[in-house]
Amino acid sequence: MVTNTPAPTRDRPRTVLIAGAGIAALEAALALRSHLDSDRLAITVLAPNDRFRYPALAVLEPFGAAAAWSMPLQAFADDVGVELRHGVLGDVDVAGRVARTSEGVALPYDGLLLATGARSDRSLDGATPFRGAHDADRVADLLERVARDGGGTVAFVAPATVSWSLPVYELALLTAAHLQAAEIPARVLVVTHEADPLALFGDDAQAIARDKLARHGIELHAGAAVVGLGEDGWIELDDGRRIAADHVVAMPELHPRTVPGLPTDDAGFVPVDEHARVLGAPGVYAAGDVTSGDVKQGGLACQQADAAAEAILADLGHPIAPAPYRPVLRGILLSDEEPEYLRSALAAEQPPAPREPRVRRLAWPQGKIVGHHLSPYLAGRGDGPRTPDGAVPVAGSDRAG
């Protein structure tokens, strides 16, 4: 295991630099500050933009059930007591413990947390991408075209390069409810590489997903590896099968944002140990989508950020026994019915306890993104994002405003 040696004592607070300003970055800042105040630990957040955007409710936007939510990062910095710097991480001198921005500004650190995320790109040429809030209007326009055409076939695709498929099912369920409420005779399909729907969450979640899809009249094509879209509008599968569709919405694939000076795996992501320490880079830690790992999801990013924060504190001499990252996947499946609260332990060392169901409906943390520190912080904001605790009002239905 790689261990990190604390930097020499100085007549100033230790300095932690957090590169990035997404979910993992904010969770880590909150976790660090919960242990040490600004007199003992200086935290700098290097942000490429000036706002934090909450991505988890983007599936509701095409249906008029939620608006995009964001907050000024300066407000977060003021609340938490961190310094906000605008810029992009350019390279890292690991031996000298100095990071440089893309503009060449040197930022010395005692600990560096890489939380720069991944780049969300199209996974299927010719399909309508759904990469979050900035693609919500594309999906809304697609639904309007279906309405104008008086129907058609809409397919929601999770290609083999996509590990986090929950939005596929939410979009499909909400689309089916929306079109049914508007009395538009359309077919809705889910085409996924998974052997079973929501396979990551186990048997109970799979049964719930199959039941919901069936009751909404949604055709499920599981175990279907999509290789492309034909010019005639057919979805091409790797086994030679073809599925007809007039409109296709595809989840994105993630690509790394590499940083010179830091190690990467063959795919370009950053390898870390169970405490989120970057392998071969003392004093550097990483959390979230930038790291190696099969499943990339906001709640997991928060858990890894918590592990990173504790490891940073321990390596800087704070009396804490850092807990390792043991991922527990949580998700809320939203539809025009009551939400389904899903949970699954991904680490082999942490199986669900006896009698603990994989699908839970009680004592759920606040927010669709479950972060030990970030969720209560956002919930405490009067203008914070609000996850529906009941059926989603779908535009065009009796429940829509």
N, C-alpha and C positions, 0 to 999 in steps of 0.2 A: 504493500500500500504506500502511496506517496504521502509524505507528511510535510507540513509547512512549518518553517521556522519563523517565529515572530520577528518583526523588524526591531531594530534597536530602540530603546526607550528615548523619548524626546520630550522636550518641555512644551508639549502641545498635545491635544487629544489625538488618539489614533484616527486615521483617515480611511474610510471605506468608500471606494468609487463604485457606483452601480451604473453600468452601461446599458441603457435601455429605459423605457418608460411605459412598459406594458404591465400585464398582470403580475408576472413574476417579480419584476422590478419593484412595484409598489408593495407587494406582499413582503418582500425582503426588507425594504426600508422600514415598514411598520414593525416587523419582527425584531430587527436590530434595535430600533428605538425603544421597544418595550423592555429591553434589558439595560440600556445605557442612555443617559441623557446627552445633550449636545456638549456639555463640559467635558465629558469623558470619551465621546465618540463623535467625530465629524463625519457626516454622510453627504456625499455629493451624488446627485442623479444627473447623468449625462443623457439628455433627451433629444431625439431628432426632431421633435415637434413640440408644440406648446399646449397640447390637450391630451388627456387620457380618454380613450373611447372604449366603452363597455360593449364587447362584441356578442355576448351570449344571447341577447334578445333580438338579434337581427332577423331571425326566421319569422318574427311577427310583423315586421315592417311591410312586406308586400301586401298584407291583408288589412292594413290600417289598424292593427291591434296594438301597436307600440311605435314610438318614435325613437330615432337614434338618440342615445344619451352619451354625453361627454362632460368633462369638467376641466377647468384650467389646471394645468400641472402646478402653477404657482400657488394655487389655493391649497393643493395637497402639500406642497413644500412648506408653506406657512403653518399648516395644521400639525405637521409631523416634526418640524424643526430640521429640515434638510436644505442643503444648497442645491438650487436648480441651475444647471448649465445647459445651454443649447448647443448641440453639436452631434457629430457621429463619430464613433470610435474608429480610428484609422489603423493603428497598429499598437502592439504591446511589446515593451522591453521587459521580459519576465525577470531577468537577472537584476536589472536596475529598479524594478518595481515602478515603472513609469509607463503610463498610457498616453497615447497621442491621438488627438482628434484628426479628422480628415483634413483639417486646415493647418495641422502642425502644432497645435497648442499642447504643451506638455502638462500632464496631470499626474503628479506623484501620488502613490497610494501605499497603504499598508496591506490592504486587502482589496482585490478587484472582483466584482461579481459581474459576469457576463450574462445579461438578460436581454439580448438583442432580438430574440425571436427568430422566425424564419420567414422567407418570402413566399407568399401565397400566389401560386401561378395556375393557369388553366391546365386541367388534366386531360381534356378531351377536345380536340380541334372541332369546331363547328357547333359545339354545345354552348348553351348559356351558362356562364360560370356563376357559382354562388360562393363568393369569398367573404361574405359578411355584409355589413350595412351598405358599403358602396356599390354592391350589386343588387340591393333590394329593388331598386327601380327597374332593373332588367327583368326580374321575375314578375313584378307588377305589370310591366308592359306585355310580357308573354301571356299573362292571364287575360289581359284585355284583348289580345289577338284571338285567343280561344273563344272569348265571348262574342267577338265580332264575327268569327267564322261559324258560330253556332255549334261548336264542339271540336273534337279532335282527340288525339292521344298525347298525353303529357307523361314523359318518363323522367324519373329522378334517379341519377346514377351515382353509385359509389364505386369508382374504379379500384383496381387492386393496389394502387399506390396510396389509397386513402385509408387510414386506420380509424379515424374518429368519424363514425357514420351517423350519429344521432340526428344531425340536422336533415339528413335525407328523409328520415321517417317523419319528422315534424313537418317539413315542407309538403310531403306527400299527403299526410293526413289533413293538414290545413287546406291544401289545394282541393282535395276531394270534398271537404265540407263546404268550401267557398263555392265551388261549381254546382254542387247539389242544391245549396241554398238559392242559387241564382237560376236553378232549373235548366242548367246547360248540360246536355247529354255528352259528357266527355269520359274517356278512359284515362285512368291514372295508374302508372306502373312504378314499381321500385325495382331497380336492377342493381344488384350488389354482388360483390365478390365473396361476401360472407356466406358460409355454409348455412347459417341461420340468421334471422334478423336480430340485431343487437347482440351478437354472439359474445361480445366481451363481457356482458353482464350476466351470463349464465342462463340456465334452463327456464327459470321463472320469467325473466324478462323476455326471452324468446317467445314463450307462450302468450304473454300479454301483447307483444308486438304483432304476432300472427293474428290474434283475435281482433285487435284494433284494425289492422289492414283489411281483414275479411269483412268486418262490419261496415267499413267505409267503401267497400267495393273496389279495393286497390289490388291489382295483380302483383304478386311477388315473384320475382325471378332471382332466386338465391343461388349462390355458387356460380355466378355468371361473370366471367372475366371479360370485360369490354376491351376491345383492341382498337376501336375506331368507329366513326360514323361514315356510312356510305353516302355517295352523292345523291342517292335516291331517298335519303332520310332514314334508312334502316340502321339499327344498332348492330354492329358486328361483334361477335363473341369469338374467343380464341379456339373454341371447338367447332367453328364453322356455322354455328346457328346464327340466325338473324332475327331481330325483333323490330317490328314496325313501330315508328313513333313520328308524330308530326312536330313535336317540340321536345327537346332534351335539356335538362338542367343537370349539371355535373358538379360534384364537390371538387375543391381544388387539391392539388398536391403541393407539398411544402418543400422548399429548397433552402439550403443553409445560406447564411450571410457570413462568409469567412472573414477572419481577422488575421492579418499577417502577424506572425510571432506566436500564434497559439496553435496547438496540435488539433488535428481533425481526423475523423475516421475516413473510410473509403468513400462514404457518401458526402463528406464535407461537414458533418456535424461534430460537435466537441465531445470527446469522451471524458466521462467523470466517474468517480468512485461513489460509494454509497452515501458519502457525506457531501456530494456535489463538488468535491475538489477536482479540478481539471488535472488529468493525468499528465505528469511530466512538466507541470507549470506551477511551482510553489508560489503560494500567495494569490492564486487565481482560482475562482470558483465559477460555476455556471448553473443556470436553472432555466427550465422551460423549453420551448421549441428548438432552441439553439443546440440542445444537447442530443447525444445519441440516445435512442430509445424508440421502441416500436409505436407507442401510443402518445400522441401529442394533444393535450387538452388542458384547458384553463385551470381546472381544479388540481390536476397533477402538477402543473407548473407552480402553483402555490405551495403544495406540499414539498416540492423539491427546493423551492426558495426558502422555506422554513428550515430545512436541513442545512442548506448553505449558510444561512444566517447563524445558526448555532455553531457550525464548524468554523466560521470566520471568528466568532467571539472566542471560541476555545483556543484557536491558533494564535490569537492576539493576547492571550493570557487571562481572559475572563474565566472565573471559576464556574464552568458549566460542562456537563457531560453531554456532548452533542449526540442527538438521536439520529440514526441513519434514515435515509429515505426509504420508506416502505409504502409504495403507491397503493392507494385505495381509490378506485374509480367511482365517482358519483355523477349522476346525471338526472335531469328532470325532463321527461318526455312530455312536451306540450302539444295539445290538440284542442279541438272544440269540446272535448270531454274533460273530466277531472284529470289533473296531472298525475303522472306515474313517477314515483321516486325510486331511482335505481341505484344499486350499489354492488360493487364487486371488488374484492381484494385481488390485486394483480400479482403481488409478490408471493412466491411460494411459501415464504416464511410466515406469512400472515393470512392464513385461510379464514373465512368467516367463522365466527364462533358458533358452537352448536346452538341450534334453534334460532339463530339469527337469519332472518330471510334475506335473500338477495334483493328483494323489492321491498322498500320501506316507505311508510307514509307518515310516520310520527317523528318528532324531535329532529326535524330537518334544519340544517343551518340556513341562515338568511341568504337569499340570492341564488341565481342559477349557477354562478361560479362560486364554488365552495372554497373559501380561503379563511384560515383560522383568524387572521388579522384583517384581511381586506374586506371580507363579507360584513362584519360588524361596523367597520369604518364607513362603508358605503351606505349601509342601512341607517347609520346615524346621521347622515346628511339629509336634510329636509327635502332636497331636490334629487335624491339618489335614485338609481334604477330600481324598478319594482317588478319582481317576477310574479306573474299571475298565480294566485293560489286556488284558482278554479278554472272553469272552462274558458278557453280563449274566445272572445267575441269575434267571429269571422265576418268580415264585410260582406253584406248582402244577405246575412242570416237574420233571424229574429233577434239574436243577441247583439247584433251590431248596433252601435249608436247611430 
